[in-house]
Structure formats: structure tokens, C-alpha cells
Amino acid sequence: MRKIWMIFSLLILCTGLSASSKKLLVLIIASDNHPAFLELQKIWSSYMNRYPDEVTAYFIKGDPLLEKDFEQRGNTFYTKTVDNYKPGILKKTILSLQALDGQLDSYDYVLRTNLSSVYDFPKLLRFLDTLPKERCYAARPLLPSYEVPKEYANVPFGWGAGFIISPDVARLIVQKREQLYAKINDIPDDVLVGAVLHEQKIPIIAVPFVTFTTREEWESQKNSLPQEVFHFRAKSHYLTRTLEDSYEDELYIASQIARKFYPDIQLPDRYHSTYPLEIALETVYEYYAAYPSFANEYMPYVKSLAKECRSCCEIGEDDLIWTWAVAQGLQEGSTIVGIFKKRPPSQKLLLAKKLTAEHGIDFSLKDDVEPCDLLVTDGVPSEHSNKYIVLYGKTDRWPIARDFLVNHSGWKLKLNCEKFIVLERV
């Protein structure tokens, strides 16, 4: 009997799993908006189902044209939202947890993570044995290091690249969804979740992790990885990635990490230097026009204005929201200039540049307003436009428009919807 037990124990050690392994539900934020994202999904798919008794994993993606809030297709949950940073990530998370509510009691923990992360599942499962069964919130603890409203500035939150929660906390997040939705377009998803759990006095349990931002970093550290780490991430810094970045290094690093922990999986040794985008401009426009936001109902109107123009200047924070409507309206040979207070996400810039080029439209970023036919701005209007000025924002734009009309007799009011106003040159 003792010999049998020793053999059994040896088998457990060989598999890398402990006899007390927990059951884990993994939700992977995913998108098909860039071919490199499809490659990252292949890396995940190569190992995410190898421990079916302990780990159940789903990609969660957005589809704002769904008739219902969520729909499961194989190992993917589609949710009624846009595949973007804000509000997409948080809404996908909440709707997926809501869809899986009836199954949550079958799991000890839920891991919400992303495509650029790679996990050593045996180590992760052993780590779960150290966590509390309730009120569990495990992640890399952070404080906001970017602009957020004052009430969030000193509120700790768990890194959104990978946080582990117990089922009761998952249900709490769904329960607080209206509170989260109120700020969903303004605050990053992980900060909002952290703020809600901080209100409930649920502390953050630190999780060990390693991030590789360059291939050189990976090569220099791959043979001396910290023994306690189970969460690895391959992610170039958004400030250093260029528009032409192909994610080649990130794909290489992620695949190398996966092959290190799962040597039998089949993944490419090399990745292409370019990944042409296949998504259509019309599809992106329809998504943004369909998803409820401060802009969606006015996008067809902006598209119709653009049909009368040959050039456009969009001024705003970092949303790039109107570009899709303008590009749908402009003719071949037209131009779009973007002026943003913060650089938009590189994948969105790359997508805009690629899709506009396919329609013969030149898209570029600049610092100053140039003469154009259509000016779309969240700030103060100027006379740089030859035909139309669109004023938009989250507050009433009429006082700004009224002052401009008083001081510029060559303009008249065309449309006043308070937060969306159109001025026309006489």
C-alpha cells in the first residue's frame, strides 16, 4: 500500500499539480482587430485546455451588434460591447461574469487576464491553495500613475493584466455594475474594479509576475526566471511602439514562454514582420455607430457632412471616435488630421492609418490645426474650417458656440443638440 501511495505521489509531482488543486475559471480579454491578436490567441489555445479538470478558459470578445448581452460560441464568449479599451474591457468582464453566474459555484476562483499574458498553470494552481476562499482579490498592487479624478488618485487597485477573484467577489462586481458603468468611459477597468473592492474593504493580495518588454530582456533572463512566478507578460511599452510595429517581438516572447513551460506544444519559431489588417472600415464604423455612447447617434450625421468635404481635422482627448465616420464619408484623395491631447492607443492608430489608406485617404497626426473643410472638436472652435465646425463634449457646448457666433458673423447655427452642435460657414 505504501508503495502504491509513493507511486501516486510521484505521478502528482511529475504532472506539476498538487492533490489539493483548485478549480479555476479563466477569462481572457481578446479581440480579432489585429492579426497579431489572432496569433496570441493561438498561443493561448496551445495550452489553455491541457488541464480540463482544474482549468476552464474562455476568450471574451465584444460584438455590439448582438441581439442579447452575451453569446457563447465554443471557447469564446461574445458580449454586447465594442472591442476597445474603454468601455470594452470592463463591459466584457462584467457581462461574461453575469453570463457565467450559474456556473461560478463550480469554481474556487476566477482569473481575468489578457492575450499578452502567459501562465505556468501548475504553479498558478498551487498558488491558489494559499488564497482565502472568500473576499479574495489577488493581483499586482498598484496606485494610479496617470490622470484620474481626485477621488481615485490614492485608491489601490489590482493590475488588470491578471487579477484573481473568488466567486463572491465576481458576483459583487456584477452587482455593482451600474456604479461601474457610470464611469466606464472615463476610468480604466482595473482602477474602477479596485475602487469598488476598496470600498468593500477587500485587500489586494500580491501576485508575483514578470514582464518582458523587449526580446533582449527575454533572452537575458529566460534561464533564470524566479521560481515563484507563474504570470508572465510580453508587452512592448505603448510610448515606444511605432505605428508600423508588428508585435513581432511580443509574439516571439509569448511563444517562447509558452514553449518553456509546455515543451510539447506546436508554435512557430518565427513570426512575420508585418501583419496586414483584414478588418473593413465599414465594419468599424458600424460598430461605433451601433454601440450606445455620447457619439454613436451623431456618427451618421458627421458621415453626411464629410461627404461634402475634402479634408477634416479631428481634435479631442485620445478617442479617435469620429475618424471612422469621417472616413466613411470622404472621397478618395481626401485628408484627415488628428490632434489629440494624449496619443491614442497604437493599435487604434495603426488600424485608422491602414483602413483610411485602403480608401485613398491620408490620415496623419499633427500638433496644430490646418485649414480644412470640416473641423470636429471638443474644444474652442476656430475659423480654420472652410465649411463646417462640429462641437461635441460631455457637457453643453452651446455657450461656446454662442460666443463664437457673436464674434464671427460669417457663421450660422446648423444644428443644436446641446452636446453636439454644428456650425456652418455662411
Protein Blocks (a to p, Z undefined) as FASTA:
>chain_A
ZZmmmmmmmmmmmnopafkbccddddddddfkbfklmmmmmmmmmmmmmmmmlpccdddd
ddfkbfbfbdcehjaccddddddfblmlmmmmmmmmmmmmmmmmmpfbdcdddfkbccdf
klmmmmmmmpcfbhpacddddddfbdcdfklmmgccddfkbccddfklmmmmmmmmmmmm
mmmmmpcfklmmmmmmmmnopacddddddddfbfklmmmmmmmccfkbcbdcddddfklp
cfklgolmmmmmmmmmmmmmmmmbccdfbdcfbdcdfbdfklmmmmmmmpgcfklmmmmm
mmmmmmmpcbdcdddfknommmmmmmmmpcghiacddddfbdcdfklmmmmmmmmmmnop
acdddfbdcddfbdcdfbdcdfkbfkbccdddjbdfklmmmmmmmmmmkbccfbdghjac
cdddZZ
